[in-house]
């Protein structure tokens, strides 16, 4: 697996700042002659309706109606869609101009890669048979398919479309499981120490690469204290990212 890691050169990172949809490009860790440059593209996770319902009702001071929760979910869905479209444009530039062929993605491990590839194949094949009609069933099918694409994120979408050769799991299984903030009841609880270990393992997996490594990772993560000497860290935020 690790022999698939990114090994491409990109000489002019500041050009990223002028790309459509890019809000900021921050050099989080500078290095004059890096053996590796990690580009962390800040992600905004898609949360399914069931889990979002638990979260918003748990956090709300008032009782939310089903309609209010549905509205919040559609707003969340639109935010993720905007972020992902902007991320796609950025990575496609890196593919075209820098020869990027693989992208690291959080949220799964090497052990899960066979099932991930099967899912990608299923979604790629199903796209051929998407209905085009205006019936309620056809519209619902297209909506569900679009939701599945939001769930797998930009790296998976680029793989389906044939823009990249591989999506590389960024996670170490043990560290990821320990730091997973999603509890058994669906609620989110962060463990700072476990999260720091997780960030260290993500970086350790990436530093076996050389040149430039692209990582799609949720925006709350800060890898600046995890990268070793000789590694440059660039953090890119798109305009659709909440708060930008």
N, C-alpha and C positions, 0 to 999 in steps of 0.2 A: 504493500500500500504506500509506504513512505517514498518509494521510488517514483511515485506519481506527483510528488510535491513540485510546487512551482519553481521554475528556474528560468525566469525571463528578466531582461534588463529594461529599465525605464529611466531615461536620463533627465526628463524635464517635468518633475512633479508639479511645480507651480502652475502649469497649464491647467491642472484640474480645477483651479479656482474660477476659471472663466467658463466652465461647462454649464449648460442650462440645467437648472434645478439644484445646483450646488450652493449651499449657504455658506460653508466655511471649510477651509483646509488648514488644520493645525498641525505643526510639527511638535508632537508631544515629547519626543526624545530625539535630539539632534545627534548626528554622527557624520564626521567629515568624509570618511571613506567606508561606508557600511558594506559589510558582506551580505547583509539582508536588509531590505526595507519592507516593513509590514504596513500595509494600508488597511486600517480598521475602518470599515464602512459601517457607521452606526445604524443599527436596525431598530425597528419598532415592531414588537411581536404582534402577530395575529393571535387573538384569544377567541376561542369558540363561544357561542352564545350561552351555553350552559355555565361555563366557568365565569364569563363576564357577569352573568346574572348573580352568581354567588358573591363576586367581588363588590359590585356596585351596591347591592342590597346590604352587604355587611358594612360598607363604609358610609352609607347614607344615614343622615340623622332623621329622615322621614321615610315612611313606607312608600316604596315606588310601585306604581301600577305596572302591569304587564306591558302596556303600550309605551310607558316611559322607558322601561328597560329595552324594549325592542328598538326604540328611537336611538338610545345610547349605543346599542350594538351596531346599528346601521351607520352611525357617525364614526364609530371605531373602525368599521370595515372600510369606509371611505378614506379615512386617514391612512390606514395600512396600504390601501391601493395606491394612493398618491405617493407615499414614501417608496413603495416598491417600483413604481414606474420611473421615478427619478433615479433610484439606485441602478435600475436596468440600463438607463442611458449612460451612466458613469462607467459601469463595468464593460459595456459594449465598446466604449472608447478605449478602455484599457486592453480589450481583446484586439481591437483593430490596430491601435498604434503601438502597443507594447507587447503583443504576442501572448497575452495571458490565456492559458488553456484550462486551468483548474482554479477553483475557488474553495477556500476553507469555509465551512459553515458550522455554527454551533448547534447543539441540541441533539446530536446523535454520535454514535461511536462506531468503531470498526466492526464490532459484532453485529450491528444493525444495518450495515451497508448492503448485504444481500437483499434484505426486505426493502430497503430504500430504493435499490435499483429496480426491483419488481414494481414498486409503486410508480416510479418514473415511467416504466414501460407501459403500465396500464393507463396512466393519464395521457401518454403520447398516443396510444392506440385509440383511446376513447374519443380523443379530439376529432378523429376522422369521422365519427358518427354523431357528432353533436347536432341536435335538431335545429332547424333554422326557422321553424314556424312561429306563429304568434299565439298558439294555444297556451293555456295556463301551465300544462304539463311541460311543454317545450321551454317556456320561459323559466320554470322552476329547475329544469335539468341544466340549463345554461348557468343559472345562478349558483347551483350547487357545484358545478365544475369550476366556476370562477372562484368560489370559496375554497375549493381544494387547492387551487393554485396559490391563493393567498397563504394557505396553511404551510405549503412546502417552501415558500419564500423565493426570492430572486435566483439564488443559485440553482435550485431545482427547475425553475422555469427556463433558465438559460440552457440547462442540460436537455430539457425536453425539446427546445427549439434548435439544438445542435450548435449553439454558439461556443460552448466549452466542452471539453472531453470528459471532465470528471468533477464531481463535488466531493471534497475531502472532509471526512469527519474531523472536527476540531477537538473533540472531547476524549478524555481518558475516562473509561467507564466508572471506575471507583470514585474518582474525584467529582464527576458529574452527578452521580447518584447522591453523594453526600451533600452536595451544594444545591440540588434541585429544590427551588423554592415552592414548587407546587405540592401541597400537602394532600393527604389521602382524601380529605373532604373537599378538595378543589381550591382551597384558599392559598394565598401567597404569603410565605414567611421567609425572610432572608436571614442567612447565617453568614456573618461577615468573615469569620475565620475559614469556614469551608469554601466560601466564594473566592477567597484569596488563593487557596490551594488550587481550586479549579482554574483560576486565571494563570497560575504558574504552569500547570500542565498543558494548557492551550498553547502558551508560548513555547514550551519545551518541544511540543510536537511540530511547531512551525519553524523553529530555528534550524532544523535539519535541512531546510531549503536554502537556496541562495538567490540573489537577484531581488525579485519583488514577490511578495506573497500577499494576496488579497483575502481579507477575512471579513465575513458578514457576521456581526456580533451585536447583540442588543446594546443600545447606547449608554446604559448606566455603567457599563464596565470600563475600568481605567487600567490599561496594561502598562502604564508608564513606569511603574515600580516593579514590573515583572521582566522587562526585556533586559538581556545581558549586554555587556560591552560589545561594541561592533555592530549593533542592530539599531536601525533607525525606525521610529514609529510615527506614522502619519495618521491622523484621525480626520475622517471626512464626514460631514453632516449635510444632508440634503435639506432643501427648503421646506419640504413637507413634514419634516420631523417636528413633533409637537414642541412648542416653545421657541422655535426658530422664526 
